[in-house]
Amino acid sequence: MSAEPVTGAATAETLRDEVAARVHDGQRFAGLSAGLTPDGVDLTALLAHDGTVEPLDVQLPPMATRFASLTPLVPAAFWYERAIRDLFGLEPYGHPRPDPLLLPLEDPSAPLPRPGSPGMPDDLPPDEFALPRVVTGPGLFTIPHGPVRSGVFESVEYLVETPGEDIPRLQIRLFGKHRGVEKRFEGMTPYDAVLLAERVEGIASVAHALAFAHAVERLAGAAVPRPAALVRVLHAELERVANHLDVALKLSDAAGLAVATARFGTHKERVLRLVGALCGSRFGRGVVVPGGVTAMPRLAPIEILDRLDRLQAAVEGDARALMATPSFLDRLRGTGRLDGTLARSHGALGPVGRASGFHADARVERPYDAYPHLTMTPLPPRAAGDAMDRMKVRWDEAGQSFHLIRQVVQELRESPGDGACAAPVHVEDGRALGWAEAPQGEVLYLLRVRQGRVVRCDPRSASFHNLVLLHEVFNGDILTDFPFIEASFGLSVAGAAR
């Protein structure tokens, strides 16, 4: 494997036009990022097509203050361009609503992080009133929901603009949790940086570590040993099961089903304990490294299969009971419907997209590690786009994950590893893109290395790509539907608030 080629565009306008033309021709818009270089600022658009993700670049001059917005032609760029504005101070002219997303500042002249520049910025106090109301009129008011809420929830504030019950507009404020992730990567070695990648989105630690490691391995031209590739899939699929059980838990809790909440909480805990027994970390951290894994599983294959059989039987039994509970189904059916046309045009990822009839799965489109050699059971089509189908997709995927894990463990049982857990990795200077399929959907890492150190790392989670769609799914729903819609998306704020 080799690093991604750099395809250039003459100006921001030509980049905009080329991306729009490619999306119109059926390619999927997968992201937009910026980064400082010695010659100015690079804009990089990512397009998925034909079994790869291709970066398209344009270099802006060092003193550039704005660029041509993609959003009017490619609406999926809406949040990406607002994030670039916050981090780099580049105005996306033509953007329909370029208000702050990640860094609303009390002092507009405060220094910005500008990832890729030397040093760290000063403290950046946010302006708590940065997002104005848009829906106005007699009897309309705004309900601030968060950033601190009862229960275990990440820091995010939803501003619900409503006349009382209906939700004509929702604003999402992420900046309560800016962590400076992209700046933290700078200057790290790849072996240190993978530890940070695991913590970008904690509930998808394995997927983020995989996407980062794949980028490093592309630069190094390293091939992962077969046993290590199997162990990677083992942990990735256990992570998927744990996340899908967490969604079932939260939806059960929102419906007031105490027994179901307790049962799915127990099942999730059993998955996490199995992961902990396999590697020493309940979240699978410390397993994936560039070139392979740190060690083989600590449990014998026969014990893994025994635990897996008991876990799957219990999960499937409780899932059947939950999906036969009328009071639960009534709250999901037709709730938070994401139109299939919008899902396709936006490139909705993971279960959110698949429940609306749009299928994008990196394990299938761009298989990695041991996935090319495993049999993935086909999943039934889902297209209603509501919270019900999002839950059904997760049950489908959990069954698929159990099937994949069983194949992996059986192969490890028949052909135990010879101790070669990782291949040597000698990282060359350059840029590469890595990917993995997280429980939330496709994760991308755009990595640039110079003299063995990370100079730029831009992680793009499925949570960031999908969270903006919450704006679009409240038509016809009311305030009491909010917890069901949010939980059914199954996203992580940490993956969006970088």
Protein Blocks (a to p, Z undefined) as FASTA:
>chain_A
ZZddddddfblmlmmmmmmmmmmnopacfbdcddddfkbccddddddeehiacddddddd
fklcbdcdfklmmmmlmmmmmmmmmmnopacehiablccfklccfblmbccfkgoiacjd
ddddddfklpccfbgcehiacddedjbdgdjddddddddddfklacfbccddfklmcghl
mmmmgopafklmmmmmmmmpmmlmmmmmmmmmmmmmmmnopacdfklmmmmmmmmmmmmm
mmmmmmmmmmmmmnopaklmmmmmmmmmmmmmmmmmmnopanlpokacghiafbdcfbdf
klmmmmmmmmmmmmmmmmmmmmmcfklmmmmgopapacfklmmmnopahjllmmnopacd
fklmmgghjlmmpccddddddfklpaklmmmmmmmmmmmmmmmmmmmmmmmmmmccehia
bccddddedddddddddfkbccddddddeehiafbdcdddfklmmmmmmmmmmgoiafkl
mmmmmmmnopafklmmZZ
